[in-house]
Amino acid sequence: MNTENITTSNKINSPPYTIIAQVYDEMMSHVKYNRWAKYIHAILKKENFEGSALLDIGCGTGEFLNQMRRYNYHLSGCDSSIDMSNVAGKKLPGLPIHIAALPYLQEIPENQYDVVVCLYDTINYMLHESDLIKSFQNIYRKLRTPGIFIFDVVTKSYCEQFFQNYSEKEVVEEGVAYSRESQFDALHNVQINHIQIFTPNGIFEEIHKQKIYDLQFILEVLMEKALFDRVSVLADFSFKKADENSGRVHFIANKQ
């Protein structure tokens, strides 16, 4: 493959998760979604949780949901991006995919789900503390009682180690390619990803920003602002307690 037919002029700024939907699965081909599904299922089993209605917030192109089908949950997804949701809908015909965005999730019914998951840094896209608080409060309302909310975040140490001055480039198919450059703003605890998608119609650029929160702050918001009853904080796809030196951290918040 080559990129000779890619137009190198006419750069267009696009909102996050629009044009990128065309190349997202290729960009994320390194992610072991089967591992994520196995881990989430193991968490629910360890919690002795018997509910089956599961909502994936920020489901993207639906690959996590696709992997979860083997475990016989009643699955639904939602995403703020119409482009990403369209890909998920084609991949998972018949599975409900809603267009809904954090922090409000107005399109999602309340008291409807036994399990809500929000994975792969989706919570980190809440750039303001007020939006993080509203997100947790509204997710609490979407859950039945009892219910479980599972989500992950990345830590400051993870960003400094893996995504400071990070870059990658890849040709997806004839005439289509992408590049990604990442920087971590340690002063403001913000991860910034500049993504360019090269197509025959021009170069589209998306800028993705993620806020990196202290784990203790997240824990306090879950219990004091959103009123979850019991919260576990797990490190790196294990059942060990996480701390700020962990990489990817999963929170398991119970509504009882």
Backbone as CSV, one residue per row, in Angstrom:
resi,resn,N_x,N_y,N_z,CA_x,CA_y,CA_z,C_x,C_y,C_z
1,MET,0.845,-1.197,0.000,0.000,0.000,0.000,0.879,1.244,0.000
2,ASN,0.367,2.301,-0.592,1.068,3.570,-0.552,0.056,4.689,-0.394
3,THR,0.553,5.883,-0.179,-0.327,7.022,0.081,-0.200,8.087,-0.994
4,GLU,0.146,7.678,-2.214,0.366,8.643,-3.280,-0.885,9.440,-3.610
5,ASN,-2.053,8.820,-3.434,-3.297,9.487,-3.802,-3.886,10.319,-2.672
6,ILE,-3.198,10.388,-1.527,-3.703,11.155,-0.403,-3.460,12.635,-0.643
7,THR,-4.519,13.425,-0.523,-4.393,14.867,-0.678,-3.652,15.441,0.510
8,THR,-2.670,16.253,0.278,-1.856,16.791,1.362,-2.183,18.242,1.670
9,SER,-3.202,18.783,1.017,-3.637,20.144,1.327,-5.047,20.079,1.899
10,ASN,-5.607,21.233,2.164,-7.005,21.283,2.598,-7.201,20.593,3.943
11,LYS,-6.352,20.931,4.939,-6.518,20.357,6.275,-7.796,20.896,6.915
12,ILE,-8.588,19.996,7.497,-9.888,20.347,8.058,-9.914,19.944,9.523
13,ASN,-10.272,20.875,10.401,-10.434,20.557,11.814,-11.798,19.906,12.033
14,SER,-11.794,18.775,12.709,-13.024,18.022,12.949,-13.204,17.794,14.439
15,PRO,-14.462,17.692,14.903,-14.686,17.358,16.313,-14.139,15.967,16.622
16,PRO,-13.775,15.710,17.877,-13.286,14.374,18.243,-14.289,13.273,17.894
17,TYR,-13.767,12.169,17.426,-14.536,10.960,17.132,-15.555,11.174,16.021
18,THR,-15.135,11.875,14.983,-15.954,11.980,13.774,-15.247,11.233,12.646
19,ILE,-14.319,11.884,11.981,-13.595,11.235,10.881,-12.792,10.034,11.379
20,ILE,-12.343,10.108,12.611,-11.531,9.011,13.162,-12.273,7.678,13.171
21,ALA,-13.612,7.725,13.107,-14.389,6.488,13.085,-13.986,5.592,11.915
22,GLN,-13.492,6.205,10.823,-13.092,5.435,9.644,-11.866,4.550,9.922
23,VAL,-11.038,4.971,10.854,-9.774,4.255,11.088,-9.643,3.761,12.522
24,TYR,-10.689,3.945,13.339,-10.567,3.698,14.773,-10.207,2.245,15.082
25,ASP,-10.866,1.297,14.447,-10.573,-0.107,14.751,-9.138,-0.469,14.390
26,GLU,-8.611,0.120,13.320,-7.218,-0.124,12.960,-6.285,0.522,13.981
27,MET,-6.609,1.751,14.432,-5.787,2.417,15.442,-5.743,1.628,16.740
28,MET,-6.847,0.985,17.065,-6.958,0.283,18.339,-6.740,-1.222,18.193
29,SER,-6.132,-1.632,17.102,-5.951,-3.063,16.870,-5.051,-3.722,17.922
30,HIS,-4.250,-2.905,18.625,-3.382,-3.449,19.673,-4.141,-3.745,20.957
31,VAL,-5.364,-3.236,21.087,-6.134,-3.414,22.318,-6.775,-4.799,22.327
32,LYS,-6.563,-5.529,23.401,-7.112,-6.879,23.533,-8.493,-6.787,24.184
33,TYR,-9.495,-6.488,23.362,-10.836,-6.318,23.895,-11.369,-7.596,24.531
34,ASN,-10.914,-8.737,24.059,-11.330,-9.992,24.699,-10.833,-10.051,26.135
35,ARG,-9.635,-9.474,26.389,-9.101,-9.415,27.750,-9.948,-8.496,28.615
36,TRP,-10.361,-7.357,28.049,-11.217,-6.438,28.789,-12.533,-7.112,29.161
37,ALA,-13.138,-7.802,28.198,-14.415,-8.468,28.458,-14.251,-9.547,29.528
38,LYS,-13.200,-10.315,29.439,-12.944,-11.370,30.425,-12.770,-10.775,31.815
39,TYR,-12.072,-9.643,31.899,-11.817,-9.004,33.191,-13.099,-8.445,33.791
40,ILE,-13.899,-7.756,32.999,-15.161,-7.211,33.506,-16.073,-8.343,33.973
41,HIS,-16.145,-9.405,33.198,-16.965,-10.558,33.601,-16.440,-11.159,34.904
42,ALA,-15.111,-11.239,35.061,-14.515,-11.785,36.288,-14.836,-10.897,37.484
43,ILE,-14.807,-9.592,37.299,-15.164,-8.674,38.392,-16.593,-8.932,38.850
44,LEU,-17.508,-9.046,37.912,-18.917,-9.254,38.268,-19.114,-10.591,38.964
45,LYS,-18.393,-11.605,38.540,-18.479,-12.899,39.205,-17.914,-12.818,40.617
46,LYS,-16.808,-12.123,40.779,-16.200,-11.979,42.103,-17.135,-11.217,43.047
47,GLU,-17.902,-10.285,42.488,-18.876,-9.524,43.276,-20.149,-10.320,43.545
48,ASN,-20.232,-11.537,42.997,-21.436,-12.376,43.112,-22.667,-11.648,42.597
49,PHE,-22.456,-10.916,41.504,-23.536,-10.098,40.957,-24.294,-10.902,39.909
50,GLU,-25.606,-10.882,39.993,-26.425,-11.720,39.125,-27.198,-10.924,38.075
51,GLY,-27.126,-9.603,38.078,-27.840,-8.814,37.073,-27.266,-9.033,35.685
52,SER,-28.094,-8.781,34.659,-27.646,-9.086,33.298,-27.764,-7.918,32.322
53,ALA,-28.509,-6.866,32.666,-28.681,-5.735,31.749,-27.487,-4.813,31.868
54,LEU,-26.659,-4.749,30.806,-25.391,-4.023,30.844,-25.384,-2.930,29.789
55,LEU,-25.029,-1.727,30.218,-24.886,-0.578,29.326,-23.417,-0.182,29.255
56,ASP,-22.898,-0.049,28.039,-21.530,0.412,27.815,-21.577,1.870,27.368
57,ILE,-21.164,2.787,28.257,-21.130,4.214,27.940,-19.806,4.527,27.247
58,GLY,-19.893,5.209,26.112,-18.693,5.447,25.312,-18.293,4.187,24.574
59,CYS,-19.269,3.506,24.008,-19.027,2.188,23.408,-18.218,2.263,22.124
60,GLY,-18.065,3.459,21.549,-17.265,3.592,20.341,-17.789,2.748,19.202
61,THR,-16.913,1.993,18.573,-17.306,1.157,17.446,-17.850,-0.199,17.883
62,GLY,-18.019,-0.402,19.192,-18.727,-1.575,19.684,-17.901,-2.829,19.873
63,GLU,-16.577,-2.736,19.846,-15.780,-3.953,19.912,-15.826,-4.610,21.289
64,PHE,-15.871,-3.804,22.368,-16.007,-4.408,23.696,-17.345,-5.149,23.807
65,LEU,-18.411,-4.523,23.353,-19.717,-5.184,23.373,-19.684,-6.466,22.544
66,ASN,-19.003,-6.429,21.424,-18.883,-7.604,20.578,-18.234,-8.757,21.343
67,GLN,-17.210,-8.451,22.127,-16.532,-9.480,22.912,-17.374,-9.943,24.100
68,MET,-18.227,-9.068,24.622,-19.056,-9.423,25.781,-20.208,-10.342,25.427
69,ARG,-20.504,-10.488,24.157,-21.664,-11.308,23.766,-21.517,-12.760,24.194
70,ARG,-20.281,-13.216,24.378,-20.068,-14.616,24.757,-20.554,-14.909,26.179
71,TYR,-20.787,-13.842,26.991,-21.125,-14.050,28.398,-22.617,-13.909,28.684
72,ASN,-23.427,-13.765,27.672,-24.883,-13.827,27.817,-25.484,-12.704,28.647
73,TYR,-24.915,-11.508,28.566,-25.554,-10.331,29.152,-26.554,-9.744,28.144
74,HIS,-27.492,-8.978,28.662,-28.388,-8.208,27.805,-27.715,-6.856,27.567
75,LEU,-27.138,-6.684,26.395,-26.204,-5.601,26.141,-26.856,-4.414,25.442
76,SER,-26.401,-3.225,25.832,-26.742,-1.979,25.147,-25.499,-1.100,25.143
77,GLY,-25.458,-0.176,24.216,-24.349,0.757,24.168,-24.827,2.166,23.940
78,CYS,-23.965,3.116,24.251,-24.251,4.506,23.893,-22.936,5.217,23.646
79,ASP,-22.980,6.200,22.779,-21.797,6.981,22.472,-22.246,8.367,22.032
80,SER,-21.401,9.353,22.285,-21.736,10.719,21.897,-21.534,10.956,20.408
81,SER,-20.795,10.079,19.741,-20.457,10.256,18.339,-21.389,9.459,17.438
82,ILE,-22.061,10.156,16.538,-22.910,9.478,15.563,-22.063,8.590,14.657
83,ASP,-20.894,9.075,14.272,-20.026,8.310,13.364,-19.578,7.004,13.997
84,MET,-19.144,7.065,15.263,-18.719,5.846,15.948,-19.902,4.906,16.163
85,SER,-21.046,5.464,16.532,-22.235,4.651,16.779,-22.701,3.945,15.511
86,ASN,-22.566,4.599,14.362,-22.952,3.970,13.102,-22.095,2.742,12.818
87,VAL,-20.803,2.840,13.121,-19.932,1.679,12.943,-20.361,0.552,13.885
88,ALA,-20.659,0.916,15.139,-21.104,-0.096,16.114,-22.404,-0.750,15.674
89,GLY,-23.319,0.055,15.154,-24.602,-0.485,14.716,-24.452,-1.492,13.584
90,LYS,-23.540,-1.229,12.660,-23.309,-2.167,11.563,-22.619,-3.434,12.064
91,LYS,-21.752,-3.272,13.059,-21.029,-4.421,13.604,-21.938,-5.311,14.458
92,LEU,-22.927,-4.676,15.123,-23.774,-5.384,16.084,-25.250,-5.167,15.746
93,PRO,-25.708,-5.679,14.625,-27.109,-5.463,14.231,-28.068,-6.036,15.264
94,GLY,-29.087,-5.245,15.601,-30.088,-5.674,16.571,-29.776,-5.293,17.990
95,LEU,-28.537,-4.878,18.272,-28.171,-4.475,19.624,-28.425,-2.979,19.788
96,PRO,-29.121,-2.553,20.847,-29.440,-1.124,21.011,-28.182,-0.269,21.181
97,ILE,-28.012,0.714,20.310,-26.916,1.679,20.402,-27.542,3.075,20.440
98,HIS,-27.422,3.755,21.564,-28.014,5.074,21.751,-26.984,6.167,21.449
99,ILE,-27.465,7.303,20.997,-26.629,8.490,20.895,-26.830,9.278,22.180
100,ALA,-25.834,9.280,23.043,-25.958,9.948,24.342,-24.568,10.274,24.851
101,ALA,-24.454,11.429,25.502,-23.144,11.909,25.930,-23.122,12.187,27.417
102,LEU,-21.992,11.884,28.039,-21.737,12.345,29.393,-21.547,13.860,29.360
103,PRO,-21.904,14.573,30.432,-22.294,14.038,31.748,-23.787,13.766,31.929
104,TYR,-24.634,14.141,30.964,-26.072,14.154,31.241,-26.791,12.865,30.882
105,LEU,-26.442,12.228,29.748,-27.075,10.964,29.351,-28.600,11.076,29.328
106,GLN,-29.097,12.170,28.804,-30.535,12.429,28.846,-31.338,11.385,28.086
107,GLU,-30.726,10.778,27.057,-31.452,9.805,26.237,-31.529,8.425,26.878
108,ILE,-30.832,8.218,27.988,-30.767,6.907,28.627,-31.781,6.843,29.764
109,PRO,-32.658,5.837,29.784,-33.665,5.748,30.845,-33.046,5.481,32.210
110,GLU,-33.721,5.932,33.248,-33.232,5.731,34.613,-33.684,4.384,35.157
111,ASN,-32.915,3.886,36.135,-33.227,2.622,36.821,-33.435,1.470,35.837
112,GLN,-32.598,1.435,34.810,-32.809,0.483,33.724,-31.745,-0.615,33.670
113,TYR,-30.569,-0.357,34.242,-29.432,-1.246,34.013,-28.879,-1.801,35.316
114,ASP,-28.507,-3.094,35.266,-27.859,-3.722,36.411,-26.381,-3.356,36.478
115,VAL,-25.775,-3.204,35.313,-24.350,-2.895,35.213,-24.164,-1.764,34.209
116,VAL,-23.377,-0.782,34.580,-22.929,0.249,33.642,-21.410,0.207,33.615
117,VAL,-20.847,0.139,32.411,-19.401,0.216,32.257,-19.061,1.451,31.423
118,CYS,-17.885,1.973,31.676,-17.412,3.168,30.967,-15.899,3.016,30.860
119,LEU,-15.416,2.547,29.712,-14.066,1.990,29.629,-13.145,2.774,28.707
120,TYR,-11.900,2.409,28.796,-10.816,2.919,27.969,-10.768,4.441,27.961
121,ASP,-10.594,4.995,29.126,-10.340,6.423,29.329,-11.553,7.326,29.108
122,THR,-12.728,6.766,28.894,-13.882,7.622,28.602,-14.116,8.648,29.695
123,ILE,-13.980,8.243,30.954,-14.175,9.176,32.070,-13.132,10.286,32.044
124,ASN,-11.934,9.998,31.543,-10.896,11.028,31.470,-11.257,12.172,30.524
125,TYR,-12.265,11.967,29.688,-12.700,13.036,28.782,-13.568,14.072,29.489
126,MET,-13.903,13.839,30.751,-14.572,14.872,31.530,-13.509,15.846,32.020
127,LEU,-13.388,16.980,31.346,-12.264,17.894,31.572,-12.444,18.781,32.793
128,HIS,-13.663,18.860,33.321,-13.930,19.716,34.465,-14.489,18.885,35.621
129,GLU,-14.120,19.242,36.827,-14.584,18.493,37.995,-16.102,18.465,38.070
130,SER,-16.753,19.564,37.711,-18.214,19.613,37.765,-18.838,18.589,36.820
131,ASP,-18.226,18.377,35.653,-18.745,17.384,34.711,-18.497,15.964,35.213
132,LEU,-17.373,15.753,35.881,-17.102,14.437,36.464,-18.159,14.114,37.523
133,ILE,-18.462,15.080,38.374,-19.466,14.882,39.424,-20.832,14.589,38.810
134,LYS,-21.241,15.379,37.825,-22.535,15.162,37.171,-22.589,13.802,36.492
135,SER,-21.495,13.388,35.889,-21.457,12.084,35.229,-21.741,10.965,36.214
136,PHE,-21.043,10.981,37.344,-21.235,9.922,38.336,-22.649,9.953,38.912
137,GLN,-23.169,11.145,39.171,-24.521,11.263,39.716,-25.561,10.732,38.733
138,ASN,-25.390,11.041,37.456,-26.364,10.589,36.464,-26.242,9.102,36.181
139,ILE,-25.032,8.575,36.205,-24.869,7.129,36.047,-25.515,6.397,37.213
140,TYR,-25.390,6.941,38.409,-26.051,6.351,39.579,-27.553,6.218,39.332
141,ARG,-28.149,7.222,38.697,-29.594,7.203,38.437,-29.973,6.200,37.354
142,LYS,-29.065,5.873,36.480,-29.367,4.909,35.417,-29.364,3.482,35.935
143,LEU,-28.703,3.268,37.065,-28.575,1.923,37.622,-29.803,1.519,38.413
144,ARG,-30.121,0.236,38.347,-31.077,-0.342,39.271,-30.412,-0.508,40.634
145,THR,-31.222,-0.908,41.615,-30.697,-1.214,42.946,-30.977,-2.686,43.250
146,PRO,-29.955,-3.523,43.467,-28.531,-3.179,43.446,-28.009,-3.026,42.021
147,GLY,-26.908,-2.291,41.898,-26.282,-2.103,40.602,-24.795,-1.865,40.771
148,ILE,-24.064,-2.029,39.693,-22.608,-1.858,39.718,-22.170,-0.974,38.559
149,PHE,-21.320,-0.022,38.868,-20.707,0.852,37.884,-19.216,0.547,37.845
150,ILE,-18.700,0.180,36.675,-17.292,-0.153,36.496,-16.698,0.778,35.440
151,PHE,-15.606,1.432,35.788,-14.941,2.287,34.819,-13.443,2.288,35.085
152,ASP,-12.694,2.755,34.111,-11.247,2.836,34.279,-10.763,4.250,33.999
153,VAL,-9.605,4.565,34.566,-8.881,5.796,34.268,-7.406,5.448,34.154
154,VAL,-6.657,6.361,33.568,-5.212,6.225,33.587,-4.643,7.237,34.572
155,THR,-3.480,6.925,35.105,-2.846,7.776,36.109,-1.817,8.702,35.462
156,LYS,-1.386,9.665,36.245,-0.361,10.595,35.790,0.923,9.845,35.449
157,SER,1.304,8.898,36.285,2.544,8.151,36.036,2.457,7.369,34.726
158,TYR,1.277,6.857,34.402,1.068,6.117,33.155,1.267,7.036,31.951
159,CYS,0.676,8.225,32.020,0.805,9.181,30.914,2.251,9.623,30.734
160,GLU,2.928,9.874,31.848,4.322,10.303,31.761,5.209,9.210,31.170
161,GLN,4.881,7.966,31.459,5.714,6.862,31.000,5.469,6.501,29.540
162,PHE,4.198,6.508,29.127,3.863,5.961,27.813,3.421,7.000,26.783
163,PHE,2.945,8.158,27.222,2.355,9.086,26.264,2.950,10.480,26.324
164,GLN,4.195,10.577,26.773,4.915,11.839,26.683,5.792,11.779,25.441
165,ASN,5.531,12.677,24.487,6.267,12.680,23.216,6.075,11.373,22.447
166,TYR,4.862,10.855,22.488,4.534,9.614,21.779,4.043,9.943,20.372
167,SER,4.422,9.126,19.394,3.926,9.318,18.038,3.803,7.975,17.334
168,GLU,2.876,7.924,16.402,2.717,6.736,15.571,2.090,7.140,14.240
169,LYS,2.367,6.348,13.214,1.794,6.561,11.888,1.464,5.211,11.302
170,GLU,0.369,5.169,10.531,-0.029,3.887,9.963,-0.866,4.126,8.712
171,VAL,-0.610,3.332,7.687,-1.465,3.295,6.507,-2.543,2.252,6.745
172,VAL,-3.802,2.661,6.586,-4.925,1.762,6.830,-5.287,0.994,5.570
173,GLU,-5.396,1.701,4.471,-5.704,1.103,3.180,-5.231,2.080,2.107
174,GLU,-5.366,1.710,0.849,-4.926,2.591,-0.222,-5.601,3.960,-0.108
175,GLY,-4.788,4.999,0.076,-5.323,6.356,0.137,-5.794,6.809,1.495
176,VAL,-5.700,5.966,2.523,-6.170,6.332,3.868,-5.086,5.979,4.886
177,ALA,-4.734,6.957,5.715,-3.724,6.746,6.752,-4.026,7.662,7.922
178,TYR,-3.299,7.447,9.018,-3.467,8.330,10.167,-2.115,8.533,10.844
179,SER,-2.033,9.617,11.603,-0.888,9.851,12.471,-1.401,10.340,13.811
180,ARG,-0.645,10.055,14.857,-1.015,10.479,16.201,0.228,10.958,16.933
181,GLU,0.114,12.119,17.554,1.175,12.650,18.398,0.579,13.025,19.745
182,SER,1.235,12.606,20.824,0.693,12.802,22.170,1.679,13.556,23.046
183,GLN,1.118,14.411,23.893,1.892,15.150,24.887,1.126,15.146,26.207
184,PHE,1.862,15.117,27.306,1.231,15.210,28.622,1.599,16.536,29.260
185,ASP,0.585,17.345,29.542,0.758,18.638,30.203,0.711,18.397,31.713
186,ALA,1.879,18.247,32.326,1.951,17.911,33.749,1.462,19.046,34.630
187,LEU,1.547,20.289,34.154,1.107,21.426,34.946,-0.401,21.386,35.161
188,HIS,-1.139,21.016,34.119,-2.602,20.990,34.204,-3.158,19.572,34.251
189,ASN,-2.281,18.567,34.261,-2.706,17.164,34.269,-3.659,16.853,33.115
190,VAL,-3.264,17.235,31.928,-4.074,17.015,30.735,-3.236,16.280,29.690
191,GLN,-3.787,15.199,29.177,-3.190,14.461,28.081,-3.787,14.990,26.770
192,ILE,-2.935,15.363,25.816,-3.386,15.947,24.559,-2.927,15.058,23.409
193,ASN,-3.880,14.640,22.573,-3.578,13.786,21.430,-3.979,14.512,20.147
194,HIS,-3.017,14.734,19.286,-3.266,15.319,17.965,-3.317,14.176,16.959
195,ILE,-4.466,14.019,16.336,-4.669,12.916,15.398,-5.017,13.488,14.029
196,GLN,-4.292,13.043,13.021,-4.587,13.431,11.646,-5.008,12.204,10.859
197,ILE,-6.091,12.338,10.093,-6.584,11.269,9.240,-6.429,11.735,7.803
198,PHE,-5.618,11.033,7.037,-5.330,11.395,5.655,-6.279,10.629,4.736
199,THR,-7.044,11.327,3.931,-8.003,10.709,3.024,-7.892,11.376,1.653
200,PRO,-8.485,10.778,0.619,-8.490,11.440,-0.690,-9.217,12.783,-0.680
201,ASN,-10.034,13.025,0.341,-10.783,14.282,0.432,-10.061,15.351,1.241
202,GLY,-8.881,15.042,1.732,-8.134,16.011,2.505,-7.609,15.413,3.798
203,ILE,-6.950,16.245,4.581,-6.412,15.844,5.875,-7.330,16.382,6.964
204,PHE,-7.843,15.488,7.790,-8.743,15.863,8.880,-7.972,15.741,10.191
205,GLU,-8.083,16.766,11.017,-7.369,16.776,12.293,-8.358,16.817,13.446
206,GLU,-8.158,15.914,14.407,-8.935,15.900,15.644,-7.982,16.068,16.821
207,ILE,-8.387,16.888,17.776,-7.604,17.074,18.995,-8.394,16.502,20.162
208,HIS,-7.830,15.522,20.826,-8.473,14.849,21.955,-7.751,15.240,23.238
209,LYS,-8.518,15.688,24.235,-7.939,16.066,25.519,-8.549,15.207,26.625
210,GLN,-7.692,14.780,27.547,-8.132,13.961,28.673,-7.571,14.535,29.973
211,LYS,-8.426,14.678,30.962,-8.026,15.154,32.285,-7.639,13.961,33.150
212,ILE,-6.477,14.051,33.780,-5.989,12.975,34.633,-6.228,13.368,36.089
213,TYR,-7.157,12.678,36.738,-7.557,12.999,38.107,-6.814,12.122,39.113
214,ASP,-6.592,12.660,40.308,-6.074,11.862,41.403,-7.087,10.795,41.786
215,LEU,-6.610,9.616,42.102,-7.506,8.514,42.449,-8.332,8.826,43.689
216,GLN,-7.742,9.470,44.675,-8.456,9.790,45.906,-9.608,10.742,45.628
217,PHE,-9.389,11.693,44.732,-10.457,12.629,44.385,-11.621,11.886,43.729
218,ILE,-11.322,10.984,42.820,-12.383,10.208,42.175,-13.159,9.405,43.211
219,LEU,-12.444,8.781,44.119,-13.089,7.985,45.163,-14.025,8.843,46.006
220,GLU,-13.577,10.031,46.382,-14.409,10.924,47.191,-15.650,11.366,46.437
221,VAL,-15.523,11.652,45.168,-16.683,12.055,44.374,-17.697,10.921,44.293
222,LEU,-17.222,9.714,44.055,-18.127,8.559,43.952,-18.940,8.363,45.224
223,MET,-18.305,8.493,46.373,-18.963,8.159,47.628,-19.677,9.350,48.265
224,GLU,-19.136,10.545,48.103,-19.700,11.711,48.786,-20.648,12.524,47.911
225,LYS,-20.404,12.545,46.608,-21.248,13.323,45.700,-22.268,12.458,44.963
226,ALA,-21.850,11.278,44.550,-22.742,10.392,43.808,-23.412,9.355,44.700
227,LEU,-22.924,9.199,45.928,-23.544,8.355,46.955,-23.488,6.858,46.660
228,PHE,-22.446,6.427,45.949,-22.229,4.982,45.844,-21.825,4.446,47.220
229,ASP,-22.232,3.193,47.511,-22.090,2.653,48.857,-20.725,2.043,49.142
230,ARG,-20.174,1.357,48.164,-18.902,0.649,48.358,-18.120,0.716,47.070
231,VAL,-16.850,1.091,47.169,-16.027,1.271,45.969,-14.710,0.528,46.138
232,SER,-14.360,-0.280,45.138,-13.057,-0.925,45.078,-12.236,-0.267,43.980
233,VAL,-10.923,-0.220,44.179,-10.023,0.424,43.219,-8.923,-0.580,42.886
234,LEU,-8.924,-1.085,41.662,-8.071,-2.201,41.276,-7.028,-1.783,40.247
235,ALA,-5.860,-2.407,40.330,-4.719,-2.025,39.504,-4.492,-2.978,38.352
236,ASP,-4.365,-2.427,37.153,-3.760,-3.108,36.015,-4.327,-4.500,35.747
237,PHE,-5.638,-4.577,35.599,-6.320,-5.823,35.251,-6.061,-6.937,36.261
238,SER,-5.985,-6.547,37.529,-5.794,-7.521,38.599,-6.856,-7.255,39.663
239,PHE,-6.743,-7.984,40.781,-7.605,-7.715,41.926,-6.791,-7.141,43.083
240,LYS,-5.643,-6.561,42.747,-4.814,-5.872,43.722,-5.222,-4.412,43.820
241,LYS,-5.083,-3.836,45.005,-5.448,-2.448,45.212,-4.532,-1.526,44.423
242,ALA,-5.130,-0.539,43.773,-4.370,0.396,42.957,-3.861,1.565,43.786
243,ASP,-2.818,2.227,43.262,-2.355,3.494,43.812,-1.889,4.361,42.647
244,GLU,-1.333,5.532,42.954,-0.966,6.478,41.904,0.191,5.980,41.037
245,ASN,0.886,4.925,41.469,1.941,4.344,40.653,1.427,3.256,39.727
246,SER,0.151,2.933,39.853,-0.446,1.966,38.935,-0.591,2.617,37.563
247,GLY,-0.861,1.801,36.552,-1.046,2.332,35.212,-2.500,2.597,34.918
248,ARG,-3.203,1.539,34.548,-4.646,1.639,34.308,-5.376,1.145,35.556
249,VAL,-6.337,1.935,36.018,-7.022,1.671,37.280,-8.507,1.504,37.024
250,HIS,-9.076,0.426,37.546,-10.517,0.193,37.440,-11.190,0.461,38.785
251,PHE,-12.277,1.224,38.724,-13.122,1.477,39.893,-14.371,0.603,39.774
252,ILE,-14.748,-0.024,40.873,-15.982,-0.811,40.947,-16.833,-0.183,42.041
253,ALA,-17.892,0.516,41.621,-18.739,1.270,42.549,-20.096,0.596,42.641
254,ASN,-20.495,0.282,43.874,-21.734,-0.446,44.118,-22.852,0.498,44.558
255,LYS,-24.019,0.312,43.983,-25.247,0.957,44.414,-26.082,-0.100,45.105
256,GLN,-26.256,0.062,46.428,-26.925,-0.992,47.195,-28.140,-0.430,47.926
